[in-house]
């Protein structure tokens, strides 16, 4: 991750983390199953994450193809996220206020790499690509 991407990525990721945690913890307090809360979080964070990462982090126009790839990349994250929440919440017996941030932290690197691939179509953002000529 280049220094230029760190600020915007951190802002958008931080916003998504707040939304994710609010939904998981709030859902738990409302008596919702963590799988349902995770589903609601997924839908919300895909919409927020794609629109803001496209514009702010990677500086590319939003597109249906980019949204499709981003949704796919985040969908691959989805079962891992449920597994991580289950691990911390059920297996380790942590309260949701601990399990949710711990599982989110565990997924951060995957989210950056897959977001960049989905939105820019490559492993590097357009501004990071080497010039085609000298």
Backbone as CSV, one residue per row, in Angstrom:
resi,resn,N_x,N_y,N_z,CA_x,CA_y,CA_z,C_x,C_y,C_z
1,UNK,0.869,-1.170,0.000,0.000,0.000,0.000,0.909,1.225,0.000
2,UNK,0.706,2.121,-0.961,1.522,3.325,-1.004,1.026,4.328,0.026
3,UNK,1.880,5.252,0.381,1.529,6.272,1.369,0.341,7.110,0.902
4,UNK,0.253,7.354,-0.409,-0.840,8.149,-0.950,-2.192,7.478,-0.734
5,UNK,-2.216,6.161,-0.779,-3.464,5.432,-0.601,-3.827,5.211,0.863
6,UNK,-2.846,5.334,1.734,-3.063,5.027,3.147,-4.142,5.893,3.788
7,UNK,-4.108,7.186,3.569,-5.104,8.091,4.156,-6.519,7.821,3.678
8,UNK,-6.748,7.859,2.356,-8.099,7.597,1.871,-8.582,6.186,2.205
9,UNK,-7.702,5.194,2.041,-8.113,3.829,2.371,-8.479,3.736,3.851
10,UNK,-7.652,4.303,4.694,-7.915,4.268,6.132,-9.222,4.949,6.506
11,UNK,-9.514,6.078,5.859,-10.768,6.780,6.132,-11.970,5.927,5.761
12,UNK,-11.969,5.388,4.530,-13.105,4.591,4.067,-13.207,3.301,4.879
13,UNK,-12.084,2.641,5.091,-12.096,1.407,5.886,-12.583,1.694,7.303
14,UNK,-12.125,2.796,7.872,-12.568,3.166,9.221,-14.067,3.407,9.285
15,UNK,-14.589,4.088,8.280,-16.033,4.319,8.224,-16.785,2.995,8.124
16,UNK,-16.293,2.104,7.275,-16.936,0.789,7.136,-16.829,-0.018,8.434
17,UNK,-15.717,0.095,9.123,-15.568,-0.596,10.409,-16.596,-0.089,11.403
18,UNK,-16.775,1.227,11.474,-17.764,1.798,12.393,-19.163,1.294,12.048
19,UNK,-19.504,1.306,10.766,-20.813,0.808,10.341,-20.947,-0.678,10.693
20,UNK,-19.926,-1.450,10.368,-19.930,-2.895,10.644,-20.106,-3.179,12.134
21,UNK,-19.312,-2.515,12.957,-19.387,-2.746,14.401,-20.730,-2.303,14.975
22,UNK,-21.231,-1.189,14.503,-22.528,-0.702,14.989,-23.630,-1.707,14.655
23,UNK,-23.578,-2.274,13.464,-24.597,-3.251,13.072,-24.453,-4.540,13.874
24,UNK,-23.223,-5.040,14.049,-23.038,-6.283,14.794,-23.395,-6.124,16.272
25,UNK,-22.869,-5.094,16.893,-23.143,-4.892,18.321,-24.608,-4.520,18.532
26,UNK,-25.124,-3.623,17.687,-26.537,-3.245,17.794,-27.460,-4.427,17.541
27,UNK,-27.125,-5.231,16.536,-27.920,-6.422,16.250,-27.919,-7.401,17.404
28,UNK,-26.765,-7.577,18.029,-26.667,-8.466,19.187,-27.544,-7.956,20.330
29,UNK,-27.504,-6.674,20.566,-28.333,-6.080,21.630,-29.822,-6.189,21.324
30,UNK,-30.161,-6.225,20.025,-31.565,-6.386,19.627,-31.983,-7.853,19.575
31,UNK,-31.031,-8.758,19.814,-31.337,-10.177,19.808,-31.240,-10.837,18.447
32,UNK,-30.648,-10.150,17.461,-30.483,-10.738,16.134,-29.334,-11.744,16.149
33,UNK,-29.451,-12.785,15.367,-28.366,-13.748,15.208,-27.205,-13.047,14.513
34,UNK,-25.983,-13.402,14.884,-24.827,-12.720,14.302,-24.713,-12.934,12.792
35,UNK,-25.239,-14.026,12.263,-25.201,-14.224,10.804,-26.097,-13.208,10.092
36,UNK,-27.264,-12.908,10.667,-28.147,-11.898,10.082,-27.510,-10.513,10.179
37,UNK,-26.942,-10.203,11.334,-26.270,-8.910,11.493,-25.102,-8.784,10.522
38,UNK,-24.368,-9.857,10.315,-23.252,-9.833,9.378,-23.748,-9.610,7.950
39,UNK,-24.896,-10.187,7.614,-25.490,-9.980,6.291,-25.871,-8.513,6.086
40,UNK,-26.509,-7.922,7.079,-26.879,-6.504,6.999,-25.629,-5.632,6.884
41,UNK,-24.606,-5.988,7.625,-23.350,-5.249,7.564,-22.713,-5.374,6.179
42,UNK,-22.754,-6.569,5.622,-22.167,-6.807,4.300,-22.805,-5.911,3.247
43,UNK,-24.110,-5.884,3.220,-24.830,-5.073,2.229,-24.489,-3.596,2.397
44,UNK,-24.503,-3.133,3.624,-24.211,-1.725,3.896,-22.776,-1.369,3.539
45,UNK,-21.842,-2.211,3.943,-20.430,-1.899,3.725,-20.009,-2.035,2.263
46,UNK,-20.651,-2.917,1.499,-20.353,-2.998,0.064,-20.774,-1.692,-0.610
47,UNK,-21.956,-1.214,-0.299,-22.434,0.031,-0.917,-21.545,1.211,-0.539
48,UNK,-21.256,1.352,0.732,-20.423,2.466,1.203,-18.995,2.309,0.703
49,UNK,-18.422,1.125,0.886,-17.030,0.886,0.527,-16.758,1.085,-0.952
50,UNK,-17.588,0.505,-1.804,-17.340,0.635,-3.241,-17.440,2.087,-3.688
51,UNK,-18.492,2.763,-3.287,-18.666,4.132,-3.772,-17.538,5.048,-3.295
52,UNK,-17.120,4.906,-2.060,-16.066,5.783,-1.542,-14.667,5.353,-1.974
53,UNK,-14.388,4.048,-2.010,-13.064,3.603,-2.474,-12.856,3.965,-3.944
54,UNK,-13.888,3.825,-4.765,-13.748,4.195,-6.175,-13.332,5.649,-6.299
55,UNK,-14.070,6.498,-5.640,-13.872,7.939,-5.773,-12.650,8.428,-4.994
56,UNK,-12.578,8.101,-3.705,-11.560,8.698,-2.843,-10.227,7.946,-2.838
57,UNK,-10.278,6.632,-2.731,-9.043,5.874,-2.580,-8.331,5.663,-3.908
58,UNK,-9.048,5.186,-4.905,-8.412,4.802,-6.154,-8.636,5.778,-7.298
59,UNK,-9.518,6.754,-7.116,-9.721,7.803,-8.104,-10.168,7.316,-9.465
60,UNK,-11.050,6.339,-9.478,-11.581,5.834,-10.748,-13.090,5.963,-10.729
61,UNK,-13.700,6.112,-11.907,-15.158,6.215,-11.930,-15.811,4.893,-11.529
62,UNK,-16.916,5.000,-10.842,-17.685,3.810,-10.480,-18.236,3.175,-11.746
63,UNK,-18.301,1.862,-11.756,-18.842,1.140,-12.910,-19.546,-0.116,-12.419
64,UNK,-20.413,-0.618,-13.244,-21.113,-1.855,-12.908,-20.112,-3.006,-12.787
65,UNK,-19.132,-3.040,-13.683,-18.108,-4.093,-13.626,-17.307,-3.993,-12.327
66,UNK,-16.906,-2.787,-11.969,-16.166,-2.603,-10.725,-16.986,-2.996,-9.506
67,UNK,-18.261,-2.601,-9.505,-19.144,-2.969,-8.397,-19.316,-4.479,-8.325
68,UNK,-19.450,-5.118,-9.474,-19.601,-6.579,-9.502,-18.357,-7.261,-8.944
69,UNK,-17.188,-6.803,-9.379,-15.934,-7.386,-8.885,-15.762,-7.115,-7.401
70,UNK,-16.085,-5.905,-6.977,-15.955,-5.549,-5.561,-16.903,-6.403,-4.713
71,UNK,-18.129,-6.573,-5.183,-19.098,-7.399,-4.456,-18.600,-8.837,-4.370
72,UNK,-18.053,-9.355,-5.464,-17.490,-10.707,-5.455,-16.336,-10.805,-4.460
73,UNK,-15.433,-9.829,-4.511,-14.287,-9.847,-3.595,-14.747,-9.796,-2.148
74,UNK,-15.712,-8.952,-1.867,-16.225,-8.849,-0.506,-17.057,-10.079,-0.133
75,UNK,-17.710,-10.708,-1.134,-18.475,-11.928,-0.866,-17.545,-13.063,-0.441
76,UNK,-16.351,-13.096,-0.994,-15.377,-14.088,-0.561,-14.940,-13.813,0.873
77,UNK,-15.002,-12.555,1.251,-14.687,-12.149,2.617,-15.805,-12.559,3.587
78,UNK,-17.025,-12.615,3.082,-18.208,-12.850,3.908,-18.142,-14.137,4.745
79,UNK,-17.897,-15.309,4.138,-17.836,-16.508,4.983,-16.658,-16.471,5.960
80,UNK,-15.563,-15.857,5.545,-14.423,-15.732,6.453,-14.772,-14.827,7.636
81,UNK,-15.538,-13.789,7.372,-15.968,-12.875,8.434,-16.888,-13.582,9.430
82,UNK,-17.843,-14.355,8.917,-18.733,-15.103,9.821,-17.921,-16.101,10.639
83,UNK,-16.982,-16.775,9.987,-16.125,-17.718,10.697,-15.312,-17.013,11.782
84,UNK,-14.773,-15.842,11.457,-13.987,-15.106,12.436,-14.857,-14.653,13.609
85,UNK,-16.064,-14.160,13.320,-16.976,-13.761,14.402,-17.319,-14.986,15.254
86,UNK,-17.632,-16.102,14.596,-17.940,-17.332,15.338,-16.769,-17.735,16.223
87,UNK,-15.559,-17.674,15.678,-14.366,-18.058,16.423,-14.220,-17.237,17.705
88,UNK,-14.285,-15.917,17.560,-14.098,-15.056,18.724,-15.307,-15.069,19.659
89,UNK,-16.511,-15.096,19.087,-17.742,-14.971,19.875,-18.157,-16.292,20.512
90,UNK,-18.280,-17.334,19.712,-18.767,-18.621,20.218,-17.648,-19.482,20.798
91,UNK,-16.603,-19.702,20.003,-15.552,-20.624,20.423,-14.732,-20.062,21.588
92,UNK,-14.322,-18.800,21.459,-13.508,-18.192,22.511,-14.342,-17.505,23.591
93,UNK,-15.657,-17.384,23.352,-16.557,-16.843,24.363,-16.399,-15.358,24.655
94,UNK,-15.907,-14.604,23.686,-15.741,-13.165,23.880,-17.078,-12.461,23.644
95,UNK,-17.330,-11.357,24.353,-18.547,-10.592,24.050,-18.446,-9.996,22.644
96,UNK,-19.590,-9.698,22.034,-19.597,-9.174,20.671,-18.786,-7.883,20.565
97,UNK,-18.750,-7.098,21.625,-17.970,-5.854,21.613,-16.475,-6.133,21.438
98,UNK,-16.009,-7.325,21.734,-14.610,-7.736,21.504,-14.517,-8.547,20.212
99,UNK,-15.455,-9.472,20.017,-15.416,-10.373,18.855,-15.514,-9.604,17.540
100,UNK,-16.370,-8.615,17.470,-16.549,-7.868,16.229,-15.277,-7.128,15.814
101,UNK,-14.640,-6.342,16.697,-13.411,-5.676,16.260,-12.264,-6.654,15.979
102,UNK,-12.180,-7.735,16.738,-11.103,-8.703,16.517,-11.242,-9.362,15.143
103,UNK,-12.461,-9.733,14.767,-12.666,-10.354,13.460,-12.439,-9.345,12.334
104,UNK,-12.820,-8.110,12.555,-12.622,-7.062,11.555,-11.136,-6.813,11.326
105,UNK,-10.371,-6.732,12.376,-8.932,-6.521,12.269,-8.271,-7.663,11.501
106,UNK,-8.742,-8.878,11.737,-8.175,-10.045,11.064,-8.381,-9.994,9.551
107,UNK,-9.381,-9.263,9.077,-9.713,-9.232,7.658,-9.175,-8.006,6.907
108,UNK,-8.496,-7.094,7.568,-8.098,-5.814,6.983,-7.195,-5.954,5.753
109,UNK,-6.151,-6.731,5.826,-5.229,-6.859,4.689,-5.922,-7.469,3.480
110,UNK,-6.693,-8.519,3.702,-7.440,-9.121,2.600,-8.335,-8.079,1.934
111,UNK,-8.995,-7.275,2.732,-9.911,-6.271,2.192,-9.192,-5.259,1.312
112,UNK,-8.011,-4.810,1.708,-7.287,-3.833,0.888,-6.899,-4.433,-0.457
113,UNK,-6.271,-5.590,-0.417,-5.791,-6.217,-1.649,-6.953,-6.530,-2.589
114,UNK,-8.008,-7.094,-2.062,-9.135,-7.452,-2.924,-9.882,-6.211,-3.425
115,UNK,-9.945,-5.166,-2.618,-10.588,-3.916,-3.063,-9.826,-3.296,-4.218
116,UNK,-8.525,-3.246,-4.094,-7.701,-2.658,-5.155,-7.853,-3.448,-6.449
117,UNK,-7.818,-4.771,-6.357,-8.010,-5.608,-7.549,-9.384,-5.362,-8.174
118,UNK,-10.411,-5.349,-7.343,-11.783,-5.228,-7.849,-12.037,-3.881,-8.510
119,UNK,-11.574,-2.830,-7.895,-11.896,-1.487,-8.365,-11.006,-1.039,-9.509
120,UNK,-9.727,-1.368,-9.445,-8.818,-0.904,-10.499,-8.570,-1.953,-11.560
121,UNK,-8.919,-3.198,-11.292,-8.697,-4.264,-12.255,-7.270,-4.765,-12.285
122,UNK,-6.476,-4.351,-11.318,-5.091,-4.806,-11.254,-4.652,-4.830,-9.803
123,UNK,-3.401,-5.194,-9.617,-2.871,-5.213,-8.255,-2.412,-3.829,-7.812
124,UNK,-2.277,-2.906,-8.753,-1.856,-1.548,-8.410,-2.869,-0.550,-8.921
125,UNK,-3.072,0.509,-8.167,-3.983,1.567,-8.592,-3.415,2.251,-9.830
126,UNK,-4.274,2.899,-10.657,-3.797,3.542,-11.887,-2.644,4.515,-11.647
127,UNK,-2.656,5.255,-10.559,-1.614,6.229,-10.286,-0.285,5.551,-9.942
128,UNK,-0.312,4.269,-9.559,0.888,3.550,-9.163,1.540,2.811,-10.324
129,UNK,0.828,2.628,-11.426,1.352,1.838,-12.530,2.550,2.521,-13.159
130,UNK,3.477,1.711,-13.599,4.661,2.240,-14.267,4.260,2.839,-15.604
131,UNK,4.892,3.935,-16.025,4.567,4.533,-17.319,4.919,3.576,-18.454
132,UNK,4.178,3.699,-19.561,4.419,2.831,-20.710,5.625,3.293,-21.516
133,UNK,6.071,4.500,-21.318,7.208,5.016,-22.062,8.129,5.771,-21.103
134,UNK,9.378,6.001,-21.555,10.335,6.742,-20.701,10.292,8.209,-20.954
